[in-house]
Amino acid sequence: MPGRMLIVDDQRGVRRLLEELFKKEGWDVQCAGDGREAIEKVENLMPDLDLILMDLKMPNVNGLEATRIITEKKSPPIIMMTAYGEIEVIQQALDAGATKCISKPFDIMALRDMVNKLMLEIAS
């Protein structure tokens, strides 16, 4: 079931941790360090991109802006990762086009389970 995933986070350690986890799960993982790079990668990877994990707060182009731009065209589901778990911020992410949100710090197994459940929902 795993396909191609784009992980977008300005923290290199977070990108590496998630990349390692999802590669072990069988995903083809691409990474980007900010929203601007994510937008470029999505343009190059579509239509073969199945999921995006997007951090909210990043330099250059933040996660909300990148999500709005990416979802203007046909895009894969986006899970927004945010250290700001307030309902208002989560609602902004969903309004921008995110499919789901998860608050940092998160249990990586909970994120893995969220990804697997979302992929099953989409497949059915």
Buried (B, 14 or more C-beta within 10 A) or exposed (E): EBEBBBBBBBEEEBBEBBBEBBEEBEBBBBBBBBBBBBBEBBEEBBEEBBBBBBBBBBEEBBBBBBBBBBBEEEBBBBBBBBEBEEEEBBEBBBEBBBBBBBBBEBEBEEBBEBBEEBBEEEEE
